[in-house]
């Protein structure tokens, strides 16, 4: 592969979402094990995380819940993240990839406030983008069209890295990009066992391994 740009997803690629889901479980009034189990069930059956909310809190308006949560806890992290949620290999691996001459871009499905949260971490990068900022979410082809535009490289020169086949690997492949499936987080472990995982150009267990293989 001739790779010039490495583009990385956010949730369960850079960010360990465990604390986010733990806080959500408390907000919804269920145990962390119950909510984590619901998320795992969705990952195993091809469902979405939104269906996990419906499973444990049927009929609850999540948008209204977010607004109420912000009012109740205006200074808390709530559904957000900070540098304490970074996986431990992120900073060093991004730095290693940039040092090796790769353009490093962060682009994932995230709410508008995630941009400032990521910028505040001062990660080694050449650009940070969110689905909310772009107005389009994965797996839509338009999202990957935006990736092409901001990197300035040909599709085959871009490696898209994520933990999901459905949101990351398959749509990136459809856009002509190279792909790496990261085996972490519930979706990552499950999707690495799917038959179509063989379509990914590589499957890695960490960003450290990715940086070493690219280096």
Helices and strands as residue ranges (DSSP letters): E 5-8, H 18-28, H 32-45, H 49-56, H 62-72, G 83-85, H 90-99, E 103-108, H 114-120, E 128-130, H 131-134, H 141-151, G 155-157, E 158-162, I 165-169, H 170-174, E 178-182, H 185-191, G 195-199, E 202-204, H 207-214
